[in-house]
Amino acid sequence: MPIQLFYVDAFAAAPFTGNPAAICLLGEEQRDASWMQTVAREMNLSETAFVERVGDELTIRWFTPTAEVDLCGHATLASAHALWESGSVPAEQSIRFTSASGLLLARRVDAWIELDFPSRPPVAEVPPSGLLAAVGVDEARFFGRSPDGDFLIVVEQEDQVRALRPDFRRLAAFGARGVMVSARARTTAGADFISRFFAPGVGIDEDPVTGSAHCCLAPFWADRLDRQVLTGFQASARGGWVRVRLSGDRVLLGGQAQTIARGELLV
């Protein structure tokens, strides 16, 4: 049977901003990981999400064009948006996803969607030799690694973040899923911090807006700025806003979503 397919811009206040994701609503039709990876390669977006219903339970998996990942914020937000918009889940009902990263929750808050994700504060480390140079950073105020292995580089000025032109080929050789570079926002109105996210090791040179990265960025900046509620701006070419709120060992990520196209996957 045809599978419902959505193309959604996530963490996007307007169409053609934020981070695009393809969403396949499988219903009760089961497909294996090899098929999902083939579809994700065909979609050729930073993430394609697959949502399957087993009884009353919804499971979600995420694939880049080259690999399955354990957590993806923007494609989860886009999946929740697609489930509500398609009528698969009543508009007033929160959504519970079972995933490789445990239980994930999504709910509507006015015109925004709020995701309940695990907090992943970074642990300070000495940067691997050559990594800062590959990113294009001369000196880091902080260097660390999130529990899931992403690198975090914090620099002094937000202009440094915006001006980065990494050597993606060299960067891919370090083996991490991704590299976050962040700075406190001093000139970007409405933002507390800005960031960019590079993931050439999983086939994405630069991810436009990365929800899962904010599971690390939120506790880092909340500790430095002594505030539990913050707003991040991911300064990619498309750009996108992420509201974050710390709640114990969880991070609540808020964003908006725009449906760009919808149809059917026929194969």
ZAKEZA-445386 format. One record per residue (C-alpha): residue number from 1; residue in one letter; x, y, z. Coordinates in steps of 0.001 Angstrom, whole numbers, plus 500000, padded with zeros to 6 digits. Layout:
# residues N
<NUM; 'A'; <X; Y; Z>>;
...
END
This chain:
# residues 267
<1; 'M'; <500000; 500000; 500000>>;
<2; 'P'; <501162; 503601; 499449>>;
<3; 'I'; <502888; 505201; 502437>>;
<4; 'Q'; <502102; 508775; 503478>>;
<5; 'L'; <505117; 510981; 502808>>;
<6; 'F'; <505623; 514499; 504164>>;
<7; 'Y'; <508312; 517085; 503445>>;
<8; 'V'; <508462; 519400; 506458>>;
<9; 'D'; <510683; 522334; 507397>>;
<10; 'A'; <511348; 522020; 511139>>;
<11; 'F'; <512488; 524723; 513566>>;
<12; 'A'; <511186; 527038; 510868>>;
<13; 'A'; <509169; 530209; 511428>>;
<14; 'A'; <508563; 530441; 507671>>;
<15; 'P'; <508768; 528060; 504684>>;
<16; 'F'; <512200; 527329; 503247>>;
<17; 'T'; <513962; 528077; 506522>>;
<18; 'G'; <514925; 525736; 509360>>;
<19; 'N'; <515815; 522128; 508619>>;
<20; 'P'; <513911; 520026; 506062>>;
<21; 'A'; <513008; 516432; 506871>>;
<22; 'A'; <511175; 513696; 505004>>;
<23; 'I'; <508617; 511824; 507113>>;
<24; 'C'; <507303; 508367; 506202>>;
<25; 'L'; <504198; 507405; 508163>>;
<26; 'L'; <504324; 503619; 507912>>;
<27; 'G'; <501219; 502932; 509980>>;
<28; 'E'; <501259; 499242; 510862>>;
<29; 'E'; <503353; 498309; 507833>>;
<30; 'Q'; <506736; 497039; 508971>>;
<31; 'R'; <509878; 497715; 506946>>;
<32; 'D'; <513470; 496745; 507694>>;
<33; 'A'; <516459; 499013; 508220>>;
<34; 'S'; <517895; 498291; 504777>>;
<35; 'W'; <514725; 499545; 503094>>;
<36; 'M'; <514653; 502630; 505320>>;
<37; 'Q'; <518269; 503440; 504481>>;
<38; 'T'; <517515; 503129; 500757>>;
<39; 'V'; <514574; 505525; 501066>>;
<40; 'A'; <516681; 507992; 503083>>;
<41; 'R'; <519342; 507908; 500392>>;
<42; 'E'; <516643; 508621; 497789>>;
<43; 'M'; <515237; 511531; 499816>>;
<44; 'N'; <518794; 512895; 500204>>;
<45; 'L'; <517965; 515161; 503145>>;
<46; 'S'; <519896; 515439; 506388>>;
<47; 'E'; <517290; 513163; 508007>>;
<48; 'T'; <514397; 510953; 506962>>;
<49; 'A'; <512173; 509701; 509790>>;
<50; 'F'; <510080; 506545; 509776>>;
<51; 'V'; <507124; 506306; 512155>>;
<52; 'E'; <505523; 502915; 512746>>;
<53; 'R'; <502465; 502131; 514837>>;
<54; 'V'; <502465; 498921; 516881>>;
<55; 'G'; <499147; 498771; 518729>>;
<56; 'D'; <498945; 502035; 520660>>;
<57; 'E'; <502707; 502601; 520467>>;
<58; 'L'; <504538; 504802; 517962>>;
<59; 'T'; <508156; 503998; 517182>>;
<60; 'I'; <510476; 506389; 515359>>;
<61; 'R'; <513779; 505842; 513566>>;
<62; 'W'; <516009; 508358; 511812>>;
<63; 'F'; <518355; 507938; 508847>>;
<64; 'T'; <520774; 510269; 507106>>;
<65; 'P'; <521565; 509420; 503469>>;
<66; 'T'; <524376; 507165; 504741>>;
<67; 'A'; <523600; 506004; 508309>>;
<68; 'E'; <521006; 505452; 511020>>;
<69; 'V'; <521331; 507783; 514021>>;
<70; 'D'; <520187; 507379; 517628>>;
<71; 'L'; <518541; 510776; 518056>>;
<72; 'C'; <517279; 513548; 515793>>;
<73; 'G'; <515380; 516573; 517024>>;
<74; 'H'; <514209; 518256; 513826>>;
<75; 'A'; <512862; 515077; 512228>>;
<76; 'T'; <511042; 514207; 515476>>;
<77; 'L'; <509444; 517647; 515533>>;
<78; 'A'; <508525; 517236; 511848>>;
<79; 'S'; <507084; 513761; 512537>>;
<80; 'A'; <504851; 515072; 515316>>;
<81; 'H'; <503683; 517860; 513001>>;
<82; 'A'; <502886; 515306; 510248>>;
<83; 'L'; <500984; 513007; 512625>>;
<84; 'W'; <498773; 515858; 513821>>;
<85; 'E'; <498287; 517333; 510356>>;
<86; 'S'; <497356; 513972; 508816>>;
<87; 'G'; <494865; 513203; 511578>>;
<88; 'S'; <496832; 510120; 512627>>;
<89; 'V'; <496918; 511593; 516145>>;
<90; 'P'; <494193; 513945; 517480>>;
<91; 'A'; <495322; 517582; 517485>>;
<92; 'E'; <494877; 517967; 521254>>;
<93; 'Q'; <496776; 514769; 522115>>;
<94; 'S'; <500455; 514623; 523074>>;
<95; 'I'; <502626; 512131; 521216>>;
<96; 'R'; <504882; 509509; 522780>>;
<97; 'F'; <507616; 508071; 520577>>;
<98; 'T'; <509624; 504966; 521414>>;
<99; 'S'; <513145; 505346; 520037>>;
<100; 'A'; <516752; 504207; 520316>>;
<101; 'S'; <517188; 507074; 522812>>;
<102; 'G'; <514258; 506021; 524966>>;
<103; 'L'; <510864; 507635; 525321>>;
<104; 'L'; <510459; 510986; 523554>>;
<105; 'L'; <507432; 513239; 524030>>;
<106; 'A'; <505944; 515931; 521797>>;
<107; 'R'; <503139; 518341; 522590>>;
<108; 'R'; <501629; 521465; 521110>>;
<109; 'V'; <502200; 524782; 522876>>;
<110; 'D'; <500279; 527475; 520978>>;
<111; 'A'; <501887; 527686; 517509>>;
<112; 'W'; <504989; 525809; 518671>>;
<113; 'I'; <505828; 522155; 519192>>;
<114; 'E'; <507726; 521194; 522336>>;
<115; 'L'; <509860; 518059; 522471>>;
<116; 'D'; <510926; 516353; 525698>>;
<117; 'F'; <514450; 515009; 525126>>;
<118; 'P'; <517287; 513768; 527362>>;
<119; 'S'; <519785; 516361; 528598>>;
<120; 'R'; <523323; 515585; 527428>>;
<121; 'P'; <525756; 518016; 529081>>;
<122; 'P'; <529282; 517993; 527662>>;
<123; 'V'; <532363; 516777; 529507>>;
<124; 'A'; <535513; 518863; 529083>>;
<125; 'E'; <538310; 517182; 527124>>;
<126; 'V'; <541543; 518022; 525365>>;
<127; 'P'; <540773; 518396; 521648>>;
<128; 'P'; <542222; 515731; 519351>>;
<129; 'S'; <545261; 516930; 517460>>;
<130; 'G'; <544255; 518770; 514294>>;
<131; 'L'; <540532; 518983; 515044>>;
<132; 'L'; <540373; 522724; 515755>>;
<133; 'A'; <542361; 523432; 512604>>;
<134; 'A'; <540018; 521249; 510542>>;
<135; 'V'; <537052; 523254; 511825>>;
<136; 'G'; <538872; 526560; 511302>>;
<137; 'V'; <539155; 527597; 514959>>;
<138; 'D'; <542393; 529089; 516290>>;
<139; 'E'; <541494; 528939; 519982>>;
<140; 'A'; <538570; 527473; 521932>>;
<141; 'R'; <537190; 528901; 525182>>;
<142; 'F'; <535839; 525416; 525913>>;
<143; 'F'; <536229; 522027; 524288>>;
<144; 'G'; <534231; 518977; 525296>>;
<145; 'R'; <532232; 516014; 524186>>;
<146; 'S'; <528591; 515105; 524675>>;
<147; 'P'; <527660; 511653; 526041>>;
<148; 'D'; <526743; 510508; 522527>>;
<149; 'G'; <530159; 511500; 521175>>;
<150; 'D'; <529600; 514852; 519489>>;
<151; 'F'; <532344; 517448; 519922>>;
<152; 'L'; <531515; 520899; 521328>>;
<153; 'I'; <533770; 523869; 520571>>;
<154; 'V'; <532912; 527196; 522208>>;
<155; 'V'; <534537; 530359; 520861>>;
<156; 'E'; <534596; 533968; 522041>>;
<157; 'Q'; <532659; 535805; 519327>>;
<158; 'E'; <529548; 534874; 517355>>;
<159; 'D'; <531147; 536309; 514202>>;
<160; 'Q'; <533715; 533529; 514458>>;
<161; 'V'; <530913; 530963; 514336>>;
<162; 'R'; <529305; 532565; 511296>>;
<163; 'A'; <532607; 532859; 509397>>;
<164; 'L'; <533695; 529214; 509727>>;
<165; 'R'; <534588; 527302; 506563>>;
<166; 'P'; <535621; 523833; 507800>>;
<167; 'D'; <537685; 521333; 505878>>;
<168; 'F'; <534944; 518683; 505751>>;
<169; 'R'; <537170; 515955; 504401>>;
<170; 'R'; <539571; 516310; 507329>>;
<171; 'L'; <536713; 516699; 509774>>;
<172; 'A'; <535078; 513434; 508709>>;
<173; 'A'; <538233; 511534; 509653>>;
<174; 'F'; <537769; 512210; 513395>>;
<175; 'G'; <534955; 509669; 513646>>;
<176; 'A'; <532398; 511676; 515619>>;
<177; 'R'; <528809; 512003; 514431>>;
<178; 'G'; <529123; 515780; 514558>>;
<179; 'V'; <530923; 518897; 515707>>;
<180; 'M'; <529062; 521789; 517367>>;
<181; 'V'; <530597; 525254; 517369>>;
<182; 'S'; <528900; 527822; 519575>>;
<183; 'A'; <529244; 531288; 521076>>;
<184; 'R'; <527221; 533564; 523280>>;
<185; 'A'; <524926; 535758; 521173>>;
<186; 'R'; <525672; 539435; 521635>>;
<187; 'T'; <524391; 540928; 518369>>;
<188; 'T'; <521708; 538432; 517231>>;
<189; 'A'; <518486; 539916; 518583>>;
<190; 'G'; <516361; 537434; 520510>>;
<191; 'A'; <519083; 534797; 520871>>;
<192; 'D'; <521095; 533847; 523954>>;
<193; 'F'; <523587; 531724; 522030>>;
<194; 'I'; <524274; 530775; 518430>>;
<195; 'S'; <525701; 527604; 516949>>;
<196; 'R'; <526505; 525630; 513838>>;
<197; 'F'; <526661; 521854; 513433>>;
<198; 'F'; <528917; 519923; 511067>>;
<199; 'A'; <528500; 516177; 510465>>;
<200; 'P'; <530475; 515075; 507405>>;
<201; 'G'; <531132; 511699; 509046>>;
<202; 'V'; <527462; 510755; 508509>>;
<203; 'G'; <527094; 512390; 505108>>;
<204; 'I'; <526023; 515918; 506172>>;
<205; 'D'; <528611; 518656; 505749>>;
<206; 'E'; <526456; 521165; 507647>>;
<207; 'D'; <523094; 520472; 509255>>;
<208; 'P'; <520785; 523519; 508983>>;
<209; 'V'; <519189; 523228; 512464>>;
<210; 'T'; <520008; 520399; 514870>>;
<211; 'G'; <517573; 519703; 517696>>;
<212; 'S'; <519678; 516943; 519250>>;
<213; 'A'; <522699; 519275; 519462>>;
<214; 'H'; <520648; 521505; 521752>>;
<215; 'C'; <520430; 518636; 524246>>;
<216; 'C'; <524120; 519441; 524805>>;
<217; 'L'; <524064; 523182; 524134>>;
<218; 'A'; <521149; 523837; 526503>>;
<219; 'P'; <522772; 522533; 529703>>;
<220; 'F'; <526123; 524092; 528752>>;
<221; 'W'; <524706; 527598; 528277>>;
<222; 'A'; <522182; 527304; 531116>>;
<223; 'D'; <525097; 526672; 533469>>;
<224; 'R'; <527153; 529600; 532102>>;
<225; 'L'; <524279; 532094; 531884>>;
<226; 'D'; <522552; 530905; 535077>>;
<227; 'R'; <519176; 530600; 533364>>;
<228; 'Q'; <516994; 527561; 532684>>;
<229; 'V'; <515073; 529034; 529731>>;
<230; 'L'; <517082; 530161; 526688>>;
<231; 'T'; <516764; 530709; 522960>>;
<232; 'G'; <519304; 529401; 520494>>;
<233; 'F'; <519808; 530434; 516888>>;
<234; 'Q'; <521547; 528013; 514529>>;
<235; 'A'; <523406; 530229; 512102>>;
<236; 'S'; <523402; 528056; 508996>>;
<237; 'A'; <522506; 529440; 505561>>;
<238; 'R'; <518830; 528562; 506195>>;
<239; 'G'; <518875; 529492; 509882>>;
<240; 'G'; <516512; 528365; 512607>>;
<241; 'W'; <515331; 529096; 516149>>;
<242; 'V'; <515218; 526623; 519038>>;
<243; 'R'; <513720; 527440; 522428>>;
<244; 'V'; <515232; 525376; 525233>>;
<245; 'R'; <514149; 524800; 528809>>;
<246; 'L'; <516009; 522637; 531337>>;
<247; 'S'; <513872; 520339; 533456>>;
<248; 'G'; <516007; 518054; 535635>>;
<249; 'D'; <517726; 515565; 533360>>;
<250; 'R'; <515535; 516532; 530404>>;
<251; 'V'; <515637; 519355; 527858>>;
<252; 'L'; <512419; 520759; 526422>>;
<253; 'L'; <513050; 521875; 522828>>;
<254; 'G'; <510558; 524231; 521199>>;
<255; 'G'; <510210; 524913; 517494>>;
<256; 'Q'; <507771; 525577; 514689>>;
<257; 'A'; <507148; 523488; 511562>>;
<258; 'Q'; <505969; 524176; 508011>>;
<259; 'T'; <504640; 521515; 505627>>;
<260; 'I'; <506208; 522073; 502208>>;
<261; 'A'; <504820; 519028; 500365>>;
<262; 'R'; <502932; 515816; 501009>>;
<263; 'G'; <502064; 512779; 498943>>;
<264; 'E'; <502614; 509039; 498767>>;
<265; 'L'; <505642; 506792; 498603>>;
<266; 'L'; <504648; 504227; 495982>>;
<267; 'V'; <507419; 501635; 496356>>;
END
